[in-house]
């Protein structure tokens, strides 16, 4: 099943209101149209340049969204701190909106470039580990 259109509209509106969010992405079963009645809504956010989200900030936002939407929301953060997650978001997620296209596209490109570099470095480490 797909995420109901009204829920998607409400989700976008609630996220758009938060001035700390530059872009938001829908992930998982909600993005792929394979939701079940008990599925949560997976969302990733990209903070505005110079701002950050603490774990508590994300938990509070996810709680507010869960309350408003009547469905559990899992909130992730697009950042260089977790390049594997960021790559998954950018390759498999669906962007809900972006407030500053130039900044958002720059960040997306930077994160994917960092992931590629990281993957090359990781390949050497894994190879060295396996051969010891």
N, C-alpha and C positions, 0 to 999 in steps of 0.2 A: 504494500500500500504506500501511497505517497503522503508526504506531509500535507495536511489540508491547506488550501490556498490562504484561507483566513489566518491560520496559525503562522504561515510564512510571512504574510504582510505584517502581522503584529510583531513577530520576531524582528524583522528589519526595522520597523519603526522604533521599537524599544532600544535596539542597539544603536541606531542612528542618533538618538537623543543623548547618548553618552559622549561628551566632548573629548574624552580621552581616546576614543576609537577612531582610527584612520580607515580601517577596512575590516570586514567581517566575512567569514567563510562558513559554509554549511558542509558537514562531513558525514561519513558513515552511512547508515541506512537511510537517513533523511535526505542525503544528497543523491543516493543511488536509487531511491524510490522503492526500497525493500523494507520499509518500516513494518513492525508488528505493533499490535495494540500496547505492548509493554515496553517498546523501544524508547530510549531517551533521544534527545536532540543533541548532537555533537556540534559544537561551534568553536571556531578559532578566531581570535581577534589579533589585529596588528595595531599596537598603540601609535598614537600621534607622535611625531618626532620630538624627542626630549622628554616624553612622559613615560611612565612605567606603570605596570599593574603588579601589585604584590599578590601573593597567594590568597591573602584575605580579601583583597579587592575582587579577584576573580571569583572566589567563593560567594561573596555577597552579590555580585552581579548574576551568577548562575542561580542563586537562591531566588532572587527577585524575578528572573526570567521564568524559572520553574513555577513560581506562584502565579504569575500573570498568564502563562500559557497552559497551566494545568498538566504539565508533563515535565519529567526530570530533564535538566539541561546539564551537559558536561562541557566545561569551558576550558579551552587550551589557549596557549599564547604563541604566536608566531615570533620567533626570535632566533638569534644566533646561538643561544644557549642549548637549543635542541634542534640541530640541523636535520636529523632524520625525520622528526615530526613535521618540521616546516616543509620539507620536501613532499611528504605525504599530503599535507594540506594543499600545497600548490599544484600537485599533479592529480590528486583524486577528489579534492573538494570543489565546491561551487562558490565563487565569490558572490556574496549577497549585495555588497556595495563597496565603493571606495569614495572617500570624501576629497582626497587630493590625488588625482590620478598620477601625476608626475612622481610624487613621493612614494606612493604605493607600488608603482611599477618598478621604481628604482630599488626599493626594498625587496620585492619579489625576485628580481634579477640578482641582486646581491646575495640573498639567501641561497638561491639555487647554485650560484657560482661557488659560494663557500662550501656547500654540500659536495659539489664535484671535487673540489680541492681536498676536503676532508676524506672523501671516499678513496681518493688516490693515496693519501697518507695512511689511511687505515689498511689499505690493501698491502702496503709494504710491511706494516706492523704484523698483520695476520700471517703473512707469508713467513716473516722472521720467526714468529711464535711457533708456527707449525714445523719449521725446520730445525728447531733446537733440540 
